[in-house]
Amino acid sequence: MSKAIAGHKYRHYKKETMIYTVVTADALDCESVKPLVVYRSEYETPDHPKGTLWVRNREDFESKATLADGTVVDRFTEI
């Protein structure tokens, strides 16, 4: 598991080019008060420019994902 740390870069498990920088891992959801990770894309797509901000609950950011072949990997890996 990769722990979300502000200023650190992470690769998403789905694609080598999906690189993000964590802006903060200390944001809170205004209703549930669950911790959130705010992270910025370091790549661009036709739909989203480089620098797009994304938000995901910290538990999910730091979780595992299961590939189609059953392999379990970190959802985000620090690079």
Protein Blocks (a to p, Z undefined) as FASTA:
>chain_A
ZZddehiacddfkbmklccddfbfcbccfklopacdddddfbdcfklcghiacdddfklm
mmccddfkopacdfbacZZ
